[in-house]
Amino acid sequence: EQLFLAGADVFRLNFSHGSQEQKLELLQMIRTVEDKYSHPIGILGDLQGPKLRVGEFSNPSGEYLEQGQSFRLDLDSAKGD
């Protein structure tokens, strides 16, 4: 409520973290403040975007890159080198 009174009229909820129950509680809190002050409040749902998934390297210790060295990520399922 204090954030709203200070001028916030949009709240961003990060759906990548926390439970659905926590998000529901936050949504209900926001809507309660919205009703109390008869003023619309926006909710921005921040959804997790695609993650780049990489497989395994041939070297179990991983790989180290030197400055300027080229390195390519691909979708090949073979172990990288």
Long-range contacts (C-beta under 8 A, 24 or more apart in sequence): 1-33, 1-36, 4-33, 4-37, 4-39, 4-41, 9-39, 9-40, 9-41, 9-42, 10-41, 10-42, 10-43, 10-44, 11-41, 11-42, 11-43, 11-44, 12-44, 12-46, 13-43, 13-44, 13-45, 13-46, 14-46, 15-45, 15-46, 15-47, 15-48, 16-46, 16-47, 16-48, 54-80, 55-79, 55-80, 56-80, 57-81
